[in-house]
Amino acid sequence: MSEKHTQQQEHAAPVETETAPAMAETTTSSREEAALISSSSSTSTPTATAEAPAALGIDAEQPEEPEADALRTAGRFEEAVKVVEEELTTIRSQLKAQPAEFKFKQNLAGTLINYSHALHNASRSNDAFAAIKESIALWRSLRETWPEKVEGHLAGTLREYSNQLEGAGKMQDALKAVEESLTIWRSLHKAKPAEYGEELAEVLINHSDMMGSAGQHQNALKSSEEAVQIYRSLHQVQPEAFVKYLASALLCYSNALSRTGRNADALQAIGESVAIYRTVDKAQPAANSQRYAHALATFSYRLAEAQRFEEALKAGDEGIAMLRCLGNDAEVAQNLVIRSKFLSAMGRGEETTNSLEEALKLYQTLHKAQPEAYGEDVAETLSIYSVRLYQAGRQEEAVDFARQSFQAYRALHKAHPENHQYESMLGATRSNYTVFLMQLGTQDVDDDDEDEDVPPAYQ
């Protein structure tokens, strides 16, 4: 997920929300790349955590599902579920006939992981949790008899389970699972450091990500720093194999440093990450464009924090160009909003509003297809756009977009009354709307506006 902050301002002052760049904070990432879910991703921004080999510490004995994978790739998720269910039925029959056979128990535990992924992709979260819990229970049982064969499988599955829990907003349970996974990998690495450094580094990145999300920033920093150290060691031995992982881990490390107020060190870390990606990109153009773009976006943000706005714009524009080529409209829009903040700080008002206008159009198009996913992005961008229009002296337009933002947040708050951020932003955008109306000598906001006043993106 991207990091979103809300600026606290005086009641009568125009309020805008501030959004951190794509990849500046967690979101999909190694959590999804390294998890055994090979394709599912949220509509929110990917996280800036280290990318990890897909094996997740589970070796070649992990059951393969080529037919299910092909269906998933084609977006035929329910059909993929049925294919894995058929495989599960076969394995359960084999195990029933030979209950003591380790191979069948192992295949069942591994296939349950694949089943959980398929269910997750089909938006059947409860069933996905049930499947992966059964897999974990099987690995625990098998570990009692075959610890050396099973420890890595259990640790990898716990890590995947923690990712699913975090995605469901169950942070405490997610932390508990990832910490158990981390404990197992530490033990394995201590016994065989030459074999398990990679897996330990991967789960350290996950741990750092989750600790940061839970507000435990010093612990997050400690884990990300340890991960970078491990990847540096691995990179020295096998530079080509681990160069991308080192670059991505440095991105995570930069975020952790920033969260603890070490901005200069954060800028240095992300600068090193970008330099590595540039080198890799020269050798393999476009092979790592997505992560390179994410690193550039974070680099841009860190440069802006240091008031180096021209450099920030240059890095940000390079990242946006890559995201355009990749067709990633959501991240293009988010980074255009960030770009507008840099332009505004430089006093380039027309470019500021142009950048926001493009971002808003992209978000509104995305919202039409996925209203639940992009409603907040539309509302937030409307709010920022209205403030910039007001600052540019375009007061009538500012009133119109402030009204739309107010109405958008009112719709969000009505749909999600438990979300306190929506309630806060409803009050803030109402305040903006009131201020802008008063400047035009118009009446105050009418809370009983007719439904036709709801902005087009919400109709």
N, C-alpha and C positions, 0 to 999 in steps of 0.2 A: 501496500500500500503505500501513496504520496503523503507527505506531511502537510497538514493544514493548520494554520494558526489564525486566530481572530484578533485583530488589533482592538485594544480597549481604548475608546476615545470618549470625549465629553458627549453628553446626551444630544446636544444640538449640533455637534460637528459631523460632517459627512463621514460615514464609516465604510471601509472596504475590508475585504478579507484578504489575507496574505497567504499565498500558496508556495510551498517550497518546490524546487524543480523535480521533474520526473527523475527517478532513481536516487534523489537525494536522501530519501529515507525508505524504510522497508516497504516493500510491497511485493510482486512476484519476483522471482529471483531464484536464488539457490533453493529457496523453500520449494519452488515448483519445478525448477530444473533438476534439482537433486533428489526431489521426492520421486517415488515410483510413478506418480501421476505424470505422464509424459507430455500432456497437452493442456490440461485444464488450466485456465488462468482467469483471474478476476478482471473486471473491467476497470478497476482502479489501476493506478500506476504501479509498474513492477518495482520491487524493492532493489535497493542497491547492495545486496549481499553477494557474496562470492558465488560464482557459478560452480557447480560441482559435477563430477562424473555421474552419469545416470545410474551406475551400479549401486550406489549408496551402500557399499560394503557387502552387498548380497551377491554372491558369486554366480558363476554360470549355471549353477543348479536351479536358479530361480526359473520357474516355468515360463516359457514364452507363449504368447498368444497372438500370432501373426494375423489371423483372421479378425480377431477383436480389435487389434491395432489398426488394421486397414479400415474397419467400420468407424472407429473413433476418428481417424483422420478425415473421413468423409462426413463427419458430423452425425452419423447414424448411431446415436448413443444407446438407445433402447435395444437395438439389434446386437450391439456389442455386449450388452448385459446378458442377453440370452445365450450368446456363444459361450461366455465364461460360465454361465450357469450349467450348461451342458457338460462342460469340462469338469466342473465341480461334482456333478452327479456321477460321472465316470470314476473320478478319484475316490469319492466316498464309497462306491461299490467295491473298488479294489481294496480299500482299507478295511472294509467290513469282512472281506474274505480273508485278508491277512493282517489282522490288527496289530501285530508286533513288528511289521515291516517298516523300518525307518524311512525308506525311500518314499512310501506312500504318505506317511505323516508329513514329511518335509514338502512334498508336492502339494498337499492339501493346504498347509500353512502359506506357501508361496502363492498358490492360486487364489486364496482368499484375499491376499493383498491386491492382486490384479482385479478381483471382483470388486473390492472396495473402490478402486480407481474408476472402474466402469460405472459403478453406482453413483459415485461423486460426479462424474461427467454428465450423468443423466439426471442430475439435481435431486437424487434420492439420498439426502445426507444421513438420515437416521439409519437407513439400511447400510450405507457405507461405513458408518461408525460400528455397527454390529459386526460387519465382516472383518474389519481390521482388529477389533477386540478379540474375536475368535482366533484370528491368526496369532496375536500376541500370546493368548492363553496356550496355544499349541506350542509356540516356541519356548515358553517358560517350562512347559512339561517336558519337552525334548531336551532342554538344557540340563535337566537333572541327571540324564543318562549320558548324553553326548555333548558336554559343555563346549569342547573345542570346536565341534562342527556347527554349533548353533549360536554361540555368543554374538557373532557378527550379524546374523540374521535377526536376532532379537533386537540388537541395538539399532539396526537400520529400520526395522519396522516401528520401533518406538519413536524414532525420529520422524518418520512419515506420519505417525499418529499425532505427534505434537503439531505438525504442520496443519493437519486437518482440524485439530482442536483450535488452533490459533485462527484459522479461517472462519471458524464458527463463533469467534469472540470469546472462547473459553480460555482466557489467558493463564489463569492459575493452573488449570489442568495441563495446558500446553507446556508450561514451564516445568512442571513435575515430570512429564514424559521426556522432554528434551534433556533434562538433568540426569535422568536415569540412563538415557542413551549415552550421554557424555561420560558418565561414570564407567560404563562398560568399555567404551572406546579408550579411555585413559588406561584402564587395566590391561587391555589388549596391547596398547602401544608401549606400555611399560615393559611388558614381556617380550614384545617383538617390535622395537621402534622402527626397524627398516621396512616393516610390512604395513603398519597401521597409521603412519603419520598423515597420510592423505585423508583417511576417514575421520581422524580426530580433528583435523583442520576444518573439514566440512561441517561437522556438528558444532564446532566452536563458533562458526559463522552464524549458524542457526541460533545458538544460545545467545550470542551478542545481539542479534536482531530482536529476539523476544525480550531480552532484558531491557533493551532500549525502549521497546514499546511499553513495557511495564514501568518505565520511569527509573529503572535501576541502572543509571548511566555509567557509574564507575565499574560495575560488574560487566556491563556491555563492553566498555573500553578494554578491560582486562582480557576478555575472551577474544575480541577482534585482534588485539595486539599479539596474543599467543598464536592465533591462526596465521597472521602475516609472517611471524617468525618461522613457523613450520613450512609455509609455502616457499619462503626464501630458501630454506635448506633443501627442499625438494627441487626447486628451480635450479639450484647450483648443480645438482646431480643430473637432472633431466630438464634442461631449459625449454625445449620445444613442447614437452608434455605439460608443463606447469606454468608457462608464461601467462596464459589467459587467466588462470585461477589466481595467480599472484596479483594481477592487475585488478581483478574483481574484488579480492580480499582487501586491497588497499582502498578501494572505494568504500567498502563497509567500514574500514578503520577510520577513514576521513569523517564519516558520519558520526561515529562514536566520539572522536576527538571534538568535533563541533558541538555535540551535545554536552560535553563537559567544559565548554568555554575555551578550548585550546584552538582558536581559529587559525592561527598562523601554522600550527602543525597540521591542522585539517587541510589547509590549502596545499601544503607541501605534499601530503599523502596523495591527494587527488591529482596533483600535478604529475607525480610519479606514475600514477595509474594511467593518465592520458598519454604520457610519453611512451609507456609500454604498448598501449593500444595503437599508437601511431606506427610504431615499429612493426607490430604484427600486421597492421592493415597494409603496409607497403609490400609485405611478403605475400599476404593473402587478402587482396582487396575484397571488401564486402562480406568476408567470412564472419566477421564479428561486429557488423555494423550496429546491431541493436545495442549491445553492451557498450560499444564505443560511443554511441550517441548518448547513452545514459551517463557515462563518465564525463562527457563534454558538458552535459546539462548541469551536473553537480559542480564541475570545475567552474563553469560560468557563475553559478550561484556563490561559490566561495570567493571568487574574484570580486564580485559585487559587494560582498560583505567587507572586503578590504578596500572598498571605494575605487576599485580599478575597473570602472564601468566600460571603457572602450574595449578592454581585453575581454570583459565579461560578455559583451555583445558579440564579439568575434567568435568566441568559443560557443556561445549559445546558438548563433546562427548556423554554425557548422553542424551542430547537433540536430537542429531543426531540419536542415537540408537532408540529413541522413534519414530522419524519421519520415519525412515526406516520401522519399524513395521507397521506404519500407511500407508505406500506406498506413502508418499508425496515426490515424487522425486524432485519437484521444490524447496521445502524448504531444502531438504537434500543437493542439489547442492549449494544453497545460503549459507548454513551454512558451507559447506566444503570450500568455498572460504574464509569465515571469519576465519575458522580454519587455513587456509594456512597463513594468516597474522600473527596470533599468533606464529605459528611455525617459520616463517621467522624472527620475532623479537627475537626469542630464538636461532637463528642460526642453526636451524635444516633443512638444505636445501633440502635433499632428501625427507623428509616427506612433506615438503612444496609443492614440485612439484608433488608428488604422490597425495596429496589432491586435487590440482588443476586439475590434469589429470582426476580424477574421476568426479569432478564437471563438467568439460567440456564435457565428454561423456554423462552425464545425460542431460545437457542442449541441446546438439546436438540431442539427441533422442527426447526430448520434442519439439524441434524446427521443426523437420520433421513433427510432427503431427499438430503443431500450430505455423507456421512461424511468424505470426504477433505478437504473444504473447511473444515469446522467442528470437527473433532476437537480441535485445539489450543485453540480458544476455549472449548469445553466443559471441557476439563481445567483450563485457567487459571482459569475462573470457579468451578469446584468448589473449587480451592485457596484462592482469595480468600474464598469463602463460608465455608469451614471455619474459616479464621482469625478472621473476624468473629464467627462463632457462638461460638468459643472465648472471644473477648474479651468477649462478652455473657454468659458464664457458662453457655451451653447446651452443656455438654461432651459429652453423649452424641450430640447431633446433630453436633457438631464432629468427633467420631471417625468417624461414618458418612460424612460428606462428605470428610474427609481420606482415608479409605480409598478412596472412589470416585476422588478426584483421583490418588492414588498408582497405582491400577489403570489409570486412563486414561492417565497418562504412561507406565506400563509398556507398555501396548498400543502407544502411539505410538513409543516407543523400539524396541520389537521390530520394528515395521513400517519404521522409518527409523533404523537403528543409526548411520548417518553423521551424523545431526543431533545436534550436541553440546549444543544447548539442551535437547533432550528428555532427554538423559542427566543434565544438571545438575538439571533440574526433577524428574526421577525421584528423585534423591538428596534434594532439598529436601523433596518431599512425603512421602517415606518418613520423613524426620526429623520432620516435623510429626505424622504418624500415630503415630510412636513416642512423642513427647512427650505427645500427647493421651491415648493409651492408658495411659501411666504415671500421668497425673493421675487416671485412673479406677481405678488399681491393677490394670490388666489386663496381660496378657502382651505382649511385644514383637511387632513385625510378623513374620508368617510369609511369607517370600518365595515359598513354594510354595502360596499360596492357590489354592483350586480356581477353575475358570473361572467358576463361577456368581457369584463375587464381583465380576466385572467389572461396572461400572455399566451400568444399562439402556441408556444411549445408545450403548454400544459392543457390544451384543449383536446 
